[in-house]
């Protein structure tokens, strides 16, 4: 029962307030993906992978949303 819209809002606020960009983008991208908003998910996850290319979960989720059009 996660309220994904609320989660997205909180992760966006975290970015605005200067919290760790990788985690905010990875988690917001995950919430977007779970809500079927694949374009937004791709953008956040691509940036997360740029920030931490070795993070396997970020790479895997980006590959998943990139394969789904």
Rosetta blueprint (number, residue, H / E / L):
1 X L
2 X L
3 X L
4 X H
5 X H
6 X H
7 X H
8 X H
9 X H
10 X H
11 X H
12 X H
13 X H
14 X H
15 X H
16 X H
17 X L
18 X L
19 X L
20 X L
21 X H
22 X H
23 X H
24 X H
25 X H
26 X H
27 X H
28 X H
29 X H
30 X H
31 X H
32 X H
33 X H
34 X H
35 X L
36 X L
37 X L
38 X H
39 X H
40 X H
41 X H
42 X H
43 X H
44 X H
45 X H
46 X H
47 X H
48 X H
49 X H
50 X H
51 X H
52 X L
53 X L
54 X L
55 X L
56 X H
57 X H
58 X H
59 X H
60 X H
61 X H
62 X H
63 X H
64 X H
65 X H
66 X H
67 X H
68 X L
69 X L
